Amino acid sequence: MKAVKVKKTKKSCCVACNGENTKTYLMTYPVKMGEKQLDVGRVSVRECLDCGVIKPTQAGQAKIERSTMMFMSLCGGFIDDDKICPF
């Protein structure tokens, strides 16, 4: 995953290491749907500069969910819900 644009640096807590040094990016976020991969563009994510974990922000997670539901409605629901997993 390559970051598209650096947004800002913000002090917040990392979920993996409890580090407080994070940076917010806009990037393409992959979501695996069955055997296919859906790349959701311009998702707001936070990267921990201490351990390197990348997690979507609340707004980014909402966009991933909206995009996933839109994709499923367009493909006619041929993909099982239990096989959807964000990386």
LOKEDREN-817983 format. One record per atom (N, C-alpha, C): x, y, z; residue in three letters. Coordinates in pm, whole numbers, plus 50000, padded with zeros to 5 digits. Example, Ala and Ser with C-alpha at 12.3 -4.5 7.8 and 13.67 -1.06 7.14 Angstrom:
! LOKEDREN-817983
513194943150780ala;512304955050780ala;513204967050780ala;512854977550708ser;513674989450714ser;512905000350787ser;
This chain:
! LOKEDREN-817983
500844988350000met;500005000050000met;500885012350000met;500675021049909lys;501465033049899lys;500605045149929lys;501105053950012ala;500335065750050ala;500245075449933ala;499065081049914val;498835090449806val;499215104549849val;498845108349969lys;499045122150011lys;499165122650163lys;500145129750213val;500285131550356val;499315142350400val;498495139250497lys;497485148750540lys;497965157250657lys;498295150950769lys;498775158250885lys;499345148550987lys;500085153651082thr;500585145651193thr;499725148551314thr;499295137951382lys;498415139651496lys;498835130051606lys;498785134751728lys;499085126351843lys;497845118351879lys;497905105251860ser;496835096351900ser;497465082951935ser;496705074251995cys;497235061752047cys;497125050651943cys;498215043251924cys;498215031651833cys;497525019951902cys;496735012351826val;496015001051883val;496924989151909val;498054988251839ala;498944976651853ala;499994978551963ala;500664990151963cys;501784991952056cys;501565003252158cys;500425009752152asn;500095021252239asn;501055032952219asn;501705033352105gly;502575044752073gly;501725056952040gly;502285068652062glu;501535081052038glu;502025088651915glu;502935082951840asn;503495089651724asn;502845083951598asn;501765090251551thr;501045085451433thr;500965096351328thr;500735092051204lys;500575101351093lys;499345097051013lys;498555106750970thr;497345103950894thr;497605105750745thr;497195095850666tyr;497385095950521tyr;496045093850452tyr;495985097750325leu;494935093450234leu;495575083450140leu;495025071350133met;495635061150051met;494595051449996met;494975043749897thr;494135033149845thr;494205021449941thr;493035016749987tyr;492975006250088tyr;492374993650026tyr;493074982250030pro;492554969949969pro;491574962650061pro;490494957450004val;489534949250076val;489374936349997val;489604924950062lys;489484912049995lys;488044907450003lys;487444904949888met;486054900449880met;486024887149807met;485944876449883gly;486014863149822gly;487384861049762gly;487414858549633glu;488694856849565glu;489124869549494glu;488334880049503lys;488654892749437lys;489134902949539lys;489784913149490gln;490254924149575gln;489634937049526gln;489024944349617leu;488434957349587leu;489364967949645leu;489864977049561asp;490724987849607asp;489875000349625asp;489695004449750val;488905016349783val;489865028149785val;489605038149703gly;490505049549689gly;490245060549790gly;491285067849824arg;491245079649911arg;490605076750047arg;491125066550115val;490665062950248val;491615069350349val;491055075550451ser;491845081750556ser;492325070950653ser;493655069350665val;494245059250753val;495285065750843val;495535059250957arg;496605063551047arg;497685053051049arg;498935057551034glu;500085048551041glu;500865051651167glu;501155041451246cys;501985043151364cys;503435043951317cys;504125054451355leu;505515056151314leu;506475047751398leu;505965041851507asp;506805033351592asp;506805018851543asp;505595013251515cys;505514999051477cys;505074996851333cys;504575007151264gly;504205005951123gly;502805000751095gly;501974999151198val;500604994351178val;499775005151109val;498985001051009ile;498115010250936ile;496665006350964ile;495885015651020lys;494475013351050lys;493655024750994lys;492455021950941pro;491585032750894pro;491045040951011pro;490845053850989thr;490185062151088thr;488685058751086thr;487905065151174gln;486465062551175gln;485835066451042gln;486235077850988ala;485705082250859ala;486175072850747ala;487415068150755gly;487935058850656gly;487215045550660gly;486925040650780gln;486205028050794gln;484785029250739gln;484155040750762ala;482815043050708ala;482835042950555ala;483875048850495lys;483985048950350lys;484205034850296lys;485005026850364ile;485235013050323ile;483915005250325ile;483135007150431glu;481855000150441glu;480885004550333glu;480815017650306arg;479925022650199arg;480335017150063arg;481625017350035ser;482125012549906ser;481884997649889ser;482074990049997thr;481854975649993thr;480384972449967thr;479494979350037met;478054977150017met;477624981149875met;478164992049823met;477854996349687met;478324985949586met;479544980749604phe;480074970549515phe;479204958049519phe;478784953849639met;477954941949651met;476604943849586met;476044955949596ser;474754958349532ser;474894958549379ser;476024963349330leu;476244963549185leu;476504949749127leu;477174941149203cys;477474927749150cys;476344917949179cys;475264922549241gly;474094914049261gly;474184904849379gly;475114907349472gly;475214899249592gly;475774885449569gly;476614883549469phe;477194870449440phe;478374867049530phe;478754876249620ile;479884874049708ile;479354872149850ile;479824861849921asp;479364858950057asp;479884869550153asp;479024873650248asp;479404883650348asp;480534878850439asp;480584865850467asp;481604860650559asp;482994859950495asp;483094862250364lys;484394861850297lys;484974875750274lys;484334886250329ile;484844899850314ile;485774902650431ile;487024906450401cys;487934909650509cys;488894920650464cys;488904932150535pro;489914942250503pro;491284937550551pro;492324941150479phe;493684937150515phe;494124944050641phe;
